[in-house]
C-alpha cells in the first residue's frame, strides 16, 4: 500500500498546487479587472472634468465677451459725449472769438472816426494858426 499512497499524495499535492495557482491567477485577474475598472472610471472622471472645464471656460468667455461689448459700448458712448462737448466748446469759442473780433473791429472803426474828426480839427487849427501868423506878420510890417 505504500505504493498506492504515494501517487495519491503527489496527486493531492499537485491538486493543491493547481488550486493555489488557480487562486493566484484569479486573484491577479481580479486585481487586473479592478485596475481596468479604475482606469475606466478615471478616464470618465477626466472626461467629465474636461467637459465641465470647457463649459465653465465657455461661460467665462461669453461673460467676458458681453462685458467687453458693454465696455466698448460705454466707451463709444463716452467718446461721442466727449466729441459733442468738444464741438460745443469749439462752437462757443468760435462764437466768442467772432464776437470779440466784431467788438474790436467796431472799436477800431470808432477810433478811426475819432482820429478823422481830430484830424479835421487839427487841420482847421493849423490853418487858423497859419492865417493868424500871416495876419500878424502883415499887421506888423510897415506900410510903404
C-alpha positions in Angstrom: 0.0 0.0 0.0 2.7 2.3 0.4 3.0 2.5 -3.4 -0.6 3.4 -3.8 -0.4 6.2 -1.2 2.5 7.9 -2.9 0.7 8.7 -6.1 -2.3 9.9 -4.2 -0.2 12.2 -2.1 1.5 13.5 -5.2 -1.8 13.9 -6.9 -3.2 15.7 -3.9 -0.1 17.9 -3.7 -0.5 18.5 -7.4 -4.1 19.5 -7.0 -3.2 21.7 -4.1 -0.6 23.3 -6.2 -3.1 23.7 -9.1 -5.7 25.2 -6.7 -3.1 27.6 -5.4 -2.2 28.6 -9.0 -5.8 29.0 -10.0 -6.4 31.1 -6.9 -3.4 33.3 -7.6 -4.4 33.7 -11.2 -8.0 34.5 -10.3 -6.7 37.0 -7.7 -4.4 38.7 -10.2 -7.2 38.6 -12.8 -9.5 40.3 -10.3 -6.8 42.9 -9.5 -6.3 43.5 -13.2 -10.1 43.9 -13.7 -10.1 46.3 -10.8 -7.3 48.3 -12.2 -9.0 48.4 -15.6 -12.3 49.5 -14.0 -10.4 52.1 -12.0 -8.7 53.4 -15.2 -12.1 53.5 -17.0 -13.6 55.4 -14.0 -10.7 57.8 -14.0 -11.0 58.4 -17.8 -14.7 59.0 -17.4 -14.0 61.4 -14.5 -11.3 63.1 -16.6 -13.8 63.5 -19.5 -16.4 64.9 -17.1 -13.9 67.3 -15.7 -12.8 68.4 -19.2 -16.4 68.9 -20.2 -17.2 70.9 -17.1 -13.9 72.9 -17.5 -14.8 73.6 -21.1 -18.3 74.6 -20.2 -17.0 76.9 -17.5 -14.5 78.4 -19.9 -17.2 79.0 -22.5 -19.3 80.7 -19.8 -16.4 82.9 -18.8 -15.6 83.7 -22.4 -19.3 84.5 -23.0 -19.5 86.7 -20.0 -16.2 88.3 -20.9 -17.5 88.9 -24.4 -20.6 90.5 -23.0 -18.6 92.6 -20.6 -16.2 93.6 -23.4 -19.1 94.6 -25.7 -20.7 96.6 -22.8 -17.3 98.3 -22.1 -16.9 99.0 -25.8 -20.4 100.4 -26.0 -19.9 102.6 -22.9 -16.5 103.8 -24.3 -18.2 104.7 -27.6 -20.9 106.5 -25.7 -18.3 108.4 -23.7 -16.3 109.1 -26.8 -19.4 110.5 -28.5 -20.2 112.7 -25.5 -16.7 114.0 -25.4 -16.8 114.8 -29.1 -20.1 116.5 -28.7 -18.8 118.6 -25.9 -15.7 119.4 -27.8 -17.7 120.5 -30.8 -19.9 122.6 -28.4 -16.9 124.2 -26.8 -15.3 124.9 -30.3 -18.6 126.5 -31.4 -18.8 128.6 -28.3 -15.2 129.6 -28.6 -15.6 130.5 -32.3 -18.7 132.5 -31.4 -16.8 134.3 -28.6 -13.8 134.9 -30.8 -16.2 136.2 -33.6 -17.9 138.5 -31.1 -14.6 139.8 -29.8 -13.4 140.3 -33.3 -16.5 142.2 -34.2 -16.2 144.3 -31.0 -12.5 145.0 -31.7 -13.5 145.9 -35.3 -16.2 148.3 -34.0 -13.7 149.8 -31.5 -11.2 150.2 -34.4 -13.8 151.9 -36.6 -14.8 154.2 -33.7 -11.1 155.1 -33.1 -10.6 155.8 -36.8 -13.7 158.0 -36.8 -12.4 159.9 -33.8 -9.0 160.3 -35.4 -10.6 161.6 -38.6 -12.6 164.1 -36.6 -9.4 165.1 -34.6 -7.5 165.4 -37.9 -10.2 167.8 -39.2 -10.0 169.9 -36.1 -6.2 169.7 -36.2 -6.1 170.8 -39.9 -8.5 173.6 -39.1 -6.4 174.7 -36.1 -3.2 174.6 -38.2 -4.9 176.7 -40.9 -6.1 179.1 -38.3 -2.7 179.4 -36.8 -1.1 179.9 -40.2 -3.7 182.6 -41.1 -3.2 184.2 -37.7 0.6 184.3 -38.1 0.2 185.7 -41.6 -2.2 188.3 -40.3 0.2 189.3 -37.5 3.1 189.4 -40.0 1.0 191.6 -42.3 0.0 193.8 -39.5 3.4 194.3 -38.2 5.1 195.1 -41.5 5.5 198.8 -42.2 3.3 200.0 -44.9 5.1 201.7 -47.7 
